[in-house]
Amino acid sequence: MMDKYLGKLLDNRYEILQIIGTGGMAVVYKALCHRLNRLVAVKVLKDEFAQDEEFRNRFHAESHAVAMLSHPNLVSIYDVSRSNSVEYIVMELIDGITLKQFMEKKGVLTYKESVHFVTQILKALQHAHEKGIIHRDIKPHNVMLLRDGTIKVTDFGIARFVATQGTLNNEALGSVHYISPEQARGSHIDTRTDIYSTGVMLYEMITGRLPYEGDNPVSIAVQHINSMPLSPRDINPDIPEALERITMKAMCSNINQRYASAEEMLQDLEAFRKNPEISFAPVDEKNDDDKNTRPVPIVHDKSAETVPFPTGDEWDEDLYEEEKPRINFLLIGGIIAASVFVCGIIALLATLFSGGGAPELAVPDLLGKTYEEIMENEAMRDFKIREEGQEYSDRYERDHVMDQRPAVGESIRSGETIYITISKGPEFIEMPNLVNLSEEQARKRIVDEAGLKMDVVLEKSETVPEGYVIRTEPTEGTQVESESTVLVYVSGTEEGETEKVPVPLLIGLPIEDAKDELKSVGLNVGTIREVESSRAKGTVVYQSVKENTEVEKESAINLQISSGISEQQQQSPSGNEQNPADDPKPPVQQEEPSVQPPAQDAKSRTITIKLPQSPEQFTLSAKINGVVVYSSSHNASEGSATITVHGNGTQSVSIYIDNKLYNEVSVKFD
C-alpha cells in the first residue's frame, strides 16, 4: 500500500520524497524544502499518537524545547510544525549510518575508536544537560555516524512520550539493554541516567557484547538493578585498565558512585587519551556514604513532571527512596503482559502461515528500478517494500535499487517485506592540493581522509626537494570517484635507476670550454681526435651525441677538434700560401655535388641541422659512407635546415658546409 504522505507537500513547503525509516512513534521521510531548496528529514508522528490531543500538545512543546539545542554533535532541528492533523519535526538530513550498524559490522572497536565516539556523545549530552534536557534513551540506535567519523545524537527528549503510552514496541525492547537501574525501578531520574546508558554503550564498544543478556526484557531489566556486569578486561584483556575503570564508574548501579555529570566523565576520558597508562581509583559500589561523593548539580528537566533530584540536606525519605533498591512491579508487570501479548501475536501468525494461509511468491527483480517505479507496479501490491538505507554505487544510477533481500527468485509469502538499498550513485570527491607536501602527508590526505587510492611516480625535479609532491593527475579541484586511483608525482629517482642529463651543444667551442661544459652537467670527455677543418685550431667540430639528447650521468662524449689545416691549405705549394684578400678575383661558388639516387629498399628519415652563422650563403650536403645523399644551397639566416636522407639500418650521416666536415649524426632507418 502506498504511503499516504509520499508526494505530499506539507505546509506548502516540504515535499515528501521517500521513507527513510520507521520508529515506534513516528515515520521519518526524506523531503525537499522548497523555500530553501535543500534536502531535509521530516519526522511525522504516527496516526495513533497524533489523534491524542494531549499527547500532541506535549510532543509539540517538547520538540520546541529540543529545537533550542545547537551543537555540532546533535542532529539539528530546523522546524516544528502542525499541518491539519499532522504533527511533524523537520531535521537535518544525515548522510550516514547508526552507530549500532557500525558496531554490528565492526564487532569489537579499538579503544581509540571507542573514546573518539563516546567523547562526542558526552559533549552532546553536556550541552543538552546544561539546557535542562535529559535524553532518557541513549543507545547506539539513536546515534548517527557520518562518513568523516563525526557523531550526531538524535531523538532528544522523545523517549518520555513512548513511556507515557504504556506500550512495548521493538524500540522499547531494544532500549532495555541500555536502561539505567533507576529507570527500570520507575524511580526519579536525572542527567546521570544518560551517563549510565553511555557507559553501557562504551562497554559494548570495547568488548563487542552487551553487559546483560536475557530471554526476555524483564530479566534484563532486573539484572540492571541487582547484578554486576563481567569485567571488560575479563572479556578482552587488551582493554587498558584505566578505560575499564571509566566504563565501570559510568555503569555504577549506585547512582551516587556514578559520574556526576558528562563533563566529569569527559575529564577522565581526556586524561586517559593523553596518558593511557594513567591510574584511576576503583569504584566501590557498596559505599553509599553521600559524604564521599560529589554533589550532583540540579538540572531542571523542562520535559519532566517530577521534582529535581535533591542532594545533601534536601533528601526526603518520603518523596525519594532512591537508595532503597526496589523493583517497579507495575512496570515489570506491564512488560510481562506486553511480552505475552507479543508472543501470542507471533504464535497466531505462525499458525496462519504454517497452514498455508498466504501463497508463496517468487521475489521479483527490483535491481535498477526506482522506488516510484516499484510502487506503481500493480504486481508489487503483494509485497511490502522497505528501504534499508542508501549507499554509493558505481554500477547503479542515483535513486535506483542497488541491493535487495530476499534475493531475486527466492520464495516468500504474500504480504511479507522486501528490503531494498538505494544507490546514491558514484561518490565523487574533490581532488585536494598535494603540491609541496611530503609523500607521507599526501598519502594521509588521499588514502586516509579522502578514501582514494594512490600510485606514486618518481620524477626528477630541479625545484622540488626529494620526497615531496611535484604534481598530481588529476589536478587539484577535479571531481574524482571514490576509491579511484590518482597519480602522485614525487621528486626523486627509482632505486637503482641512473639519473639522465641532456647533452649540451659543444660544436664551435674551444676544447677546454667543451670539457668544462661536460663536467658541469655530470658528463665525461671520451676520445678526442683531430680532423682537418677550416675552423680555428682546437675548436670542437663534432660530438658523438647530439645536443639535448638525454644520456645517463657520467656517460662519455667523444669529440673531434679542428687541426687548423684545411684541404685547400694542404694543396697549396709550401711557402706559397695565398691570402684570399690579395686575390682581386671574387671567390668561385662551389658546385653542388651530385646526389646519389636512393636504393629501392632504402627508407627515408628527416633530420634537422643547426646552420652556422657564416658564411652568409653556402652549400649544405650530407654523405653516408662517402655517398652524397643530400645537397642544396642555404643561407645562414635560416638558422636551421630540415633535410631528408635515405638509407638502411643505423648509419652515420656526415654533414658538410661547402664540402668541409661540419657535423656527424647517427640515424636509425629501421
C-alpha angles and dihedrals in degrees: 000000000000114000108250094226098052109111092010124129113224115210088349087285116071115063110201109225109170145338115269099179146331127232136181096275107015146031119228119216135188107236142175119234103216093193096058097020094231136124116251140172117246118199109201120195112240117252095248089060097036091059091062105085094196091050091048092053093050091045090051093049093046092048091053090051092050090046088065089068116099121179136133090241095051126081103248119238112215102180144004114202150160123218112184103300094347120105114190146160124216114214139171113279109244120213099207147065134269117271087239091060090050092049092049090050096043100037110198112023123216115254090246092055091046094051090046092054098039092048090058092046091051092049089055091048092048091055093048094045090052087055091051098254125129118199097211095188108058108165134134090259088067094048121085122208118207124208092256093055095260116145123221119189115208140183098045114184093356098107092072092068095055089051092053091057093061091227128140112210133160092274092055090049089053092046095057090075089064100033118127120238091247090053091050090051092048089239128145113287134205136177091297090074087069089049090055093050090048089052090053090052091050090049090052093048097053097038102033092231140077119258093234130033130175146161092256140012092259094061091047092050091050091051090055088056103041109018139076118222123236112270111265091227090056087061098038115016090191091072110109111248093232091056090050089054091050091050095048093046090053089050098049109140086208100079093206092058091051125092107287094219145000088254092058092051090047090055092056092046091051091049089050092047091055093044117017089186093063117125125227125191113255116253117249105210091187093061104096095163106130089206090070095053131075115248114257113236110243110246116196103219104211089200097049127093094202134087115265116266108270127220137200114349092003091073112122116190091200096055102032124036094170095139094051105084108226138157121236096231091185091058093042090047090052091051092050091049092049091047090053089049092050091048089050092053090049091050091049092051091047090053092050095049096041088056092058093250092150122042121242115246134190114250108249124229108261098165114124094015127115122239089247092053090051095049093047091055110099091210091062092067087085089068141050115234121208127179112225097189146291130277137177116262135182091195104049128052122244115285092015125118110263100173138016139184131237090040125245112287098018117128122248133160124259112273095027122127129261112201117213135191117212122219119236088196124240113337110239121201126191111243108244125223109263101163113131092010119124117255090251092051091047092050092051092051095044103036106025100034106026097033093229130133121246133209117190121217116191114221131175114245132182093198107035118070117244113275095025129109117265099180143328139227111247099032129235115296096022115135110238131181119255117267091014120136123252126194116234116193110210126190111253144066132267117263108270092012115130117227116243127216133187118253112242125228107266103166111112094023123116109255094250091052090048091053091051091048092053092046092051092060095041100260130128132228113247125189119340117207129181118228133178111269140152088231121101116284113273094021117135110248099168139027123191094225122048119244118272092019110136115234133169115279115264091029116147121240117204117220138197119204132194117263089205092241120108127198090250092055090047091054094048116099112264111268093008099087107158122224109225089215090063092054108094090198119092116250114271113245108238116239117245110252115244115261118234111232113245121255117257093251095043119122124219127230132177122224131183119228122198105225125224120249092237148080096040093227128021147149116263115201138169129208133193114196088344093306116122109237097168137021132165143139119260140177124231089231089070090075093204139016130213111211135181121228132180132218148109133262118351113331136178108235115205115210119208132193110202088342092306118120108255106165144339124227129190110224129188112212096181 
